[in-house]
Amino acid sequence: MVLDAEEGRRIATALAGHKAVILRNHGLLTVGDSVDAAAWWFITMERSCQVQLLAKAAGKPVHITHENALLTREQLGNDLVAWINYQPLYQQIIRTEPDLFD
């Protein structure tokens, strides 16, 4: 939890134009144009971190090319795509927890 305004400014500076940061000893922080997009980036970031750790534990990870990384970001790295991907999870939450918003 950020209680100091200066700490909040440092985090905002670190985020700059990015979607996520890893806060040492605190975990992940994600942002988006909507809560749904920010939630999807968090879920994706957490899953990516898990896969990275599993790949390293299994041996030497095979990295994708920089060009493929840029293409993937271009095709899937916007907040509309994040919002769309989050919708099935949101619908599942609504179905399984109907009293959540009461």
C-alpha positions in Angstrom: 0.0 0.0 0.0 1.4 3.4 -1.0 0.9 5.9 1.8 3.5 8.4 0.6 2.7 10.7 -2.3 6.4 10.6 -3.4 6.3 6.8 -3.6 3.2 7.1 -5.8 5.1 9.5 -8.1 8.0 7.1 -8.4 5.7 4.2 -9.3 3.9 6.4 -11.9 7.3 7.4 -13.3 8.4 3.7 -13.5 5.1 2.8 -15.2 5.5 5.7 -17.8 3.8 4.3 -20.9 3.8 0.7 -19.8 1.0 -1.6 -18.6 2.7 -3.2 -15.7 5.5 -3.0 -13.2 6.9 -5.5 -10.7 7.3 -3.9 -7.3 10.1 -5.6 -5.5 8.8 -7.3 -2.3 5.2 -6.2 -3.2 4.2 -7.9 -6.4 2.6 -6.7 -9.5 0.8 -3.5 -10.5 -1.1 -3.1 -13.7 -3.0 -0.3 -15.3 -5.4 0.1 -18.2 -8.1 2.3 -19.8 -10.7 0.4 -17.7 -10.8 -1.8 -14.6 -11.5 -4.8 -16.8 -8.4 -4.1 -18.9 -6.2 -3.6 -15.9 -7.5 -6.8 -14.4 -6.7 -8.7 -17.6 -3.2 -7.3 -17.7 -2.7 -8.4 -14.0 -3.9 -11.9 -14.8 -1.8 -12.1 -17.9 1.3 -10.7 -16.1 0.9 -13.2 -13.2 0.5 -16.1 -15.6 3.6 -14.9 -17.6 5.6 -14.7 -14.4 4.6 -18.3 -13.5 5.5 -19.6 -17.0 8.9 -17.8 -16.8 9.7 -19.4 -13.5 8.6 -22.8 -14.8 10.7 -22.4 -17.9 13.8 -21.4 -16.0 13.3 -24.4 -13.6 13.0 -26.8 -16.5 16.2 -25.6 -18.1 17.3 -22.9 -20.5 14.2 -21.0 -21.8 13.9 -20.4 -25.5 13.2 -16.8 -26.1 11.0 -15.5 -29.0 12.6 -13.1 -31.4 12.3 -9.4 -30.8 10.3 -9.1 -34.0 7.8 -11.7 -32.9 7.5 -9.9 -29.5 6.7 -6.6 -31.3 4.2 -8.2 -33.6 2.4 -9.9 -30.6 2.3 -6.5 -28.8 0.9 -4.8 -31.9 -1.8 -7.4 -32.3 -2.8 -8.1 -28.7 -1.3 -5.4 -26.6 -4.0 -2.9 -26.5 -6.7 -2.2 -23.8 -9.6 -3.1 -26.1 -8.1 -6.6 -26.5 -7.6 -6.8 -22.8 -11.2 -5.7 -22.1 -12.5 -8.3 -24.5 -10.4 -11.1 -23.0 -11.6 -10.2 -19.5 -15.3 -10.4 -20.4 -15.6 -14.3 -20.1 -14.0 -14.1 -16.6 -16.4 -11.3 -15.6 -19.4 -13.3 -16.8 -18.2 -16.3 -14.9 -17.9 -14.2 -11.7 -21.4 -12.8 -12.2 -22.8 -16.4 -12.7 -21.0 -17.9 -9.8 -21.3 -15.0 -7.3 -24.7 -13.4 -8.1 -24.8 -11.6 -4.8 -21.3 -10.0 -5.2 -22.8 -6.6 -6.1 -25.6 -6.5 -3.5 
